[in-house]
């Protein structure tokens, strides 16, 4: 993760992990996230700082499309670790440190910056799936943001403002 202070934009895997840990916390008003499959130790250190500051300087962000993708792939992503009513409750009363970015015409300039395909480290090319393009564009559309992902295609794009 860059040393620059930025907003954190989550792809669907990181979002699912954040929501699971959020709802497993004894006290959601001062939840402490921990590293796991989708959130690295560096991500968690910065995430916990954003939460402690209650979003006063930076926020954690996911696009509305990330929530749609989560709902579409529910069993494969969260299984029984999260319940649909918890997702609904989170969306109805998001914490001050979290923002849901819309997928609308304001995203078009950033979508235009996302390449249709990416050259992978092994030299092969891989098309950028439309939901991955939205995750990348959500980060690109913010003045200062970093995309938190374990997706190899998104990582190869290095979507980050320096």
N, C-alpha and C positions, 0 to 999 in steps of 0.2 A: 504494500500500500504506500502511496506517496506520503511524504511528510507534510504536504500542503493540507490545510484544513478544507474539507469539501463536504458536500452533501453525499450521502451514500444511496445509490440507486440499486435496488435488489432485483435480481431475476427471480423466477418462480421458485427455484430450489432454496435460495437464501430466504425468500419471503416465507415459505413453508416452515423453515427452521426457526425463523424469528417468531412466527405466530405460535408454533408449538411450545417454544420456551416461554413465551409471554404468558400463555394460558396455564403452564405448569408452575409458574411462580406463585409463591405464597402471598406475596404482596406486589401487585402489578404497578403500584405507584412508585416502586423503587426496584424494579426487576433488574437483575444482573445477568446478562447473557454470557454464554460460555461457548468456546470453540467446539465445533462438531463437524459434520460432513461438509456443510456449505459455508460455514462462517469460520474463517481462519483466526488464529490468535490475534493477529494484527487488526483484522476486521472487528473482532469483539472488543478489543481495547478502545477503538475509536467509537464503536457503537455505544458502549457503556458511557463514554464521555458525552456523546450527544444526548443520551437519555438523562444523564445526571444534570445536564444544562437545560433540560426540558425543551429542547429545540430552539433555544434563544438565538443561537448563531448558525447552526446547521441542522438539517433534518434527515431522517431516513425516508426514502421514497420508493414507491412501487407504482407502476402504471396500472390503470384500471384493467388493462389487458393481462397483467400478471395475475390478478385476482380471477379473471375469467379462465386463464390457463390452469390455475390451481383447481378451480371447480371442475373443469373438464377432465383433469387427470387425478382427481381426488384420491382414489384408492392406491394408485401407484406412487403418489408423492407423500401423502400424510397418513393414509390408512386409518387406523383407529386412534392416532395420537391427537387428533383434533376433530371436533364435531362441527357440523355445518352451522349450528346456532352460534357457536363461538366466532366463526368467521363473520356472520351477520352482525353480531354484537360489536366486533372490532370495527367494522365498516360504519356502523351507526354512531360510534363514539371513539374515533381514532384519537390516540394520545397526542398531545401537543408536539411531540418530537417526531411524528410520522405524518407524511403527506401522500395522498393518492393522486397521482397525476392523470389528467384526462387523456384520452386518445381522441384527438379532434384535429381540426385544420391547423392549429398552432404547432402541431408536431411535424407537419409536412416538410419544412426546411431541414430539420434534423434527419428525417427519414431519407431525404435526398443525399445526405452525407454518408449513409450506410451503404457499403458496396454490396452488389448482388451476390458476390461470391468472395471467398477468402482463400488465399494460398496457405495451406497448413504447413507445419514444420517439416513434414516428410515430402513436401513438394507437390502433393495432390491439391486439387481445388475442391472446395466444398461450398455448396450454395448456402446462403444465409436464409434460414427459415423466417417466415413473416413475423412470428412472435419474438424471435431473437432480434429481428430488426427493430421492433418496437422497444424492447428492453434497451438496446443500444441507443436508439434515438431519444429515449427518455433521458438518458445520461447526457447525450450531446446537446439536448435542448436546454439544459441547465447551465448557467454560466460557469459553475465550478462544481463538478460532480465526478464521482467514481462509480463504475458499475461493479457490483459484487456478484461474481458468478464463478462457477466451476466448469461452465460450458466451454469446451475447447475451441469452438468456432468463435465465440465472443471473446475469449481470452486472446486469440490470435489477432483480433482486430485492435486490441489494446485501447478500448474506449475509456479514455481518461483525459481530463484537462490538466495540463501541467502549468 
